[in-house]
């Protein structure tokens, strides 16, 4: 088995993003590169490479002579990003093997129900895992990578989103409806429910941050 060693800058990027999602790095706050490098046990060079990547992805801002700052959350960003992710996931779902989807549907239903027992701080990861499982039979790796890249932007919203009362149960119910449509072999219904999942999330999140 080939073991792929990921570049340090990518590992640092993922850790910084995780800290943003958890709320450890405050929205609108400045990144203290020295403290962060010491905390991660890395040098400044790979840290700056990771921060530059996150700035390119839109989750950090580089301000001249002031360093990196966590980009503010905005309704405009949500309106621009959520429909794109929904459309891309629908495209990936429609490009998946129908037979493999139907066979995998019971596991999707189990994962949806299990989300009800997940604490709010872990709900974002559980939501990601469910969507990843839904699209695991899509053969288009370029499309899946594009979806992952777009989700980087919205991950930092999820921490606040899932702490709102009823959000986890609502998300789990939406996931179950999608999975049940997949199990029934109704890909058109599953696609509509999936698009609705992102559109409903968009509206609720905009209400939360405005």
C-alpha positions as CSV (number, residue, x, y, z in Angstrom):
1,X,0.0,0.0,0.0
2,X,1.3,3.4,-1.0
3,X,1.5,5.9,1.9
4,X,1.1,9.5,0.8
5,X,2.8,12.0,3.1
6,X,1.0,15.3,2.9
7,X,3.0,18.5,2.8
8,X,3.3,20.2,6.1
9,X,1.6,23.4,4.8
10,X,-1.5,21.4,4.0
11,X,-1.6,19.8,7.5
12,X,-1.2,23.3,9.0
13,X,-3.9,24.7,6.8
14,X,-6.3,22.0,7.9
15,X,-5.5,22.6,11.6
16,X,-6.0,26.4,11.2
17,X,-9.3,25.8,9.5
18,X,-10.4,23.4,12.2
19,X,-9.6,26.1,14.8
20,X,-11.7,28.6,12.9
21,X,-14.6,26.2,12.7
22,X,-14.4,25.5,16.4
23,X,-14.4,29.2,17.1
24,X,-10.8,29.2,18.6
25,X,-9.8,31.8,16.0
26,X,-12.4,34.6,16.3
27,X,-14.1,35.9,13.2
28,X,-12.7,39.3,12.3
29,X,-9.7,38.7,14.6
30,X,-6.0,39.0,13.7
31,X,-3.9,35.9,13.4
32,X,-0.9,36.1,15.7
33,X,1.7,34.2,13.6
34,X,4.3,33.9,16.3
35,X,1.9,32.5,18.9
36,X,0.2,30.2,16.4
37,X,3.5,28.9,15.1
38,X,4.6,28.1,18.7
39,X,1.3,26.5,19.5
40,X,1.5,24.3,16.4
41,X,5.2,23.5,16.9
42,X,6.1,24.7,13.4
43,X,8.3,27.3,11.9
44,X,6.9,30.5,10.3
45,X,7.6,29.5,6.7
46,X,5.1,26.6,6.4
47,X,2.6,28.5,8.5
48,X,2.8,31.5,6.2
49,X,2.3,29.2,3.2
50,X,-0.8,27.7,4.8
51,X,-2.2,31.1,5.7
52,X,-1.6,32.3,2.1
53,X,-3.6,29.3,0.8
54,X,-6.4,30.1,3.2
55,X,-6.4,33.8,2.0
56,X,-6.7,32.6,-1.6
57,X,-9.7,30.5,-0.5
58,X,-11.3,33.5,1.0
59,X,-11.4,32.5,4.6
60,X,-8.5,34.8,5.6
61,X,-7.7,38.4,4.6
62,X,-4.1,39.7,4.1
63,X,-3.9,43.3,5.2
64,X,-0.8,45.3,4.1
65,X,1.6,45.6,7.0
66,X,-0.9,44.1,9.4
67,X,-0.8,40.4,8.6
68,X,-3.6,37.9,8.3
69,X,-7.1,38.3,9.7
70,X,-10.0,35.9,9.9
71,X,-12.4,37.1,7.2
72,X,-15.8,38.4,8.5
73,X,-18.9,36.3,7.9
74,X,-21.3,38.0,5.5
75,X,-24.8,37.2,4.2
76,X,-23.5,38.0,0.7
77,X,-20.9,35.2,1.0
78,X,-23.5,32.8,2.1
79,X,-25.8,33.8,-0.8
80,X,-23.0,33.3,-3.3
81,X,-21.6,30.1,-2.0
82,X,-24.5,27.9,-0.7
83,X,-26.4,27.6,-4.1
84,X,-23.1,26.8,-5.9
85,X,-22.4,23.9,-3.5
86,X,-26.0,22.7,-3.8
87,X,-25.8,22.7,-7.6
88,X,-22.4,21.0,-7.6
89,X,-23.6,18.3,-5.2
90,X,-26.7,17.6,-7.3
91,X,-24.4,17.2,-10.3
92,X,-22.2,14.8,-8.4
93,X,-25.3,12.8,-7.2
94,X,-26.7,12.5,-10.7
95,X,-23.3,11.3,-11.9
96,X,-23.2,8.5,-9.4
97,X,-24.0,4.9,-10.0
98,X,-27.7,4.4,-9.3
99,X,-27.2,0.8,-8.2
100,X,-24.5,1.6,-5.8
101,X,-26.5,4.5,-4.4
102,X,-29.5,2.3,-3.7
103,X,-27.3,-0.3,-2.0
104,X,-25.7,2.4,0.2
105,X,-29.0,4.1,1.1
106,X,-29.6,2.2,4.3
107,X,-26.2,3.3,5.7
108,X,-27.1,6.9,4.7
109,X,-30.3,6.6,6.7
110,X,-28.4,5.3,9.7
111,X,-26.0,8.1,9.5
112,X,-28.8,10.6,9.3
113,X,-30.5,9.2,12.4
114,X,-27.2,9.0,14.3
115,X,-26.7,12.7,13.8
116,X,-29.5,13.3,16.4
117,X,-27.1,12.1,19.1
118,X,-24.2,14.3,18.0
119,X,-23.3,17.4,20.2
120,X,-23.4,20.8,18.5
121,X,-19.7,21.1,18.4
122,X,-19.4,17.9,16.3
123,X,-22.4,18.4,14.1
124,X,-20.5,20.2,11.4
125,X,-18.2,17.2,11.0
126,X,-21.1,14.8,11.1
127,X,-22.9,16.8,8.4
128,X,-19.7,16.7,6.2
129,X,-19.4,13.0,6.7
130,X,-23.0,12.4,5.6
131,X,-22.6,14.5,2.4
132,X,-19.3,12.7,1.7
133,X,-21.0,9.3,2.0
134,X,-23.8,10.5,-0.3
135,X,-21.4,11.4,-3.0
136,X,-18.8,8.6,-2.5
137,X,-19.9,6.8,-5.8
138,X,-19.4,9.9,-8.0
139,X,-16.5,9.0,-10.3
140,X,-15.7,12.7,-11.1
141,X,-12.8,13.5,-8.8
142,X,-12.4,17.0,-10.2
143,X,-16.0,17.8,-9.3
144,X,-15.6,16.4,-5.8
145,X,-12.4,18.4,-5.3
146,X,-14.3,21.6,-6.4
147,X,-17.1,20.8,-3.9
148,X,-14.5,20.4,-1.1
149,X,-12.9,23.7,-2.0
150,X,-16.2,25.6,-1.9
151,X,-17.1,24.0,1.4
152,X,-13.9,25.4,2.9
153,X,-15.6,28.8,2.8
154,X,-18.8,27.7,4.6
155,X,-17.2,25.5,7.3
156,X,-16.6,28.4,9.6
157,X,-20.3,29.2,9.6
158,X,-21.4,25.8,10.8
159,X,-20.1,26.1,14.3
160,X,-22.7,28.9,15.0
161,X,-25.3,27.3,12.8
162,X,-25.5,24.0,14.7
163,X,-25.7,25.6,18.1
164,X,-29.1,27.1,17.2
165,X,-31.9,25.1,18.8
166,X,-33.4,22.5,16.5
167,X,-30.8,22.8,13.7
168,X,-29.3,19.4,14.2
169,X,-32.7,17.7,14.1
170,X,-33.8,19.6,11.1
171,X,-30.6,18.7,9.2
172,X,-30.9,15.1,10.2
173,X,-34.5,15.0,8.9
174,X,-33.4,16.5,5.6
175,X,-30.7,14.0,5.2
176,X,-33.1,11.2,5.9
177,X,-35.5,12.4,3.2
178,X,-32.7,12.5,0.7
179,X,-31.6,9.0,1.7
180,X,-35.1,7.6,1.5
181,X,-35.5,9.0,-2.0
182,X,-32.3,7.3,-3.0
183,X,-33.4,4.0,-1.5
184,X,-36.6,4.3,-3.5
185,X,-34.6,4.8,-6.7
186,X,-36.1,8.3,-7.2
187,X,-33.0,10.2,-8.1
188,X,-35.0,13.3,-9.2
189,X,-36.6,13.6,-5.8
190,X,-33.3,13.0,-4.0
191,X,-31.7,15.8,-6.1
192,X,-34.6,18.2,-5.3
193,X,-34.3,17.4,-1.6
194,X,-30.5,17.9,-1.7
195,X,-30.9,21.3,-3.4
196,X,-33.5,22.2,-0.8
197,X,-31.1,21.1,2.0
198,X,-28.6,23.8,0.9
199,X,-31.2,26.4,0.2
200,X,-32.9,26.0,3.6
201,X,-29.5,26.1,5.3
202,X,-28.7,29.3,3.4
203,X,-31.9,31.1,4.5
204,X,-31.6,30.0,8.1
205,X,-27.9,31.0,8.3
206,X,-28.6,34.4,6.7
207,X,-31.3,35.0,9.4
208,X,-28.8,34.1,12.0
209,X,-26.0,36.5,11.0
210,X,-28.1,39.5,9.9
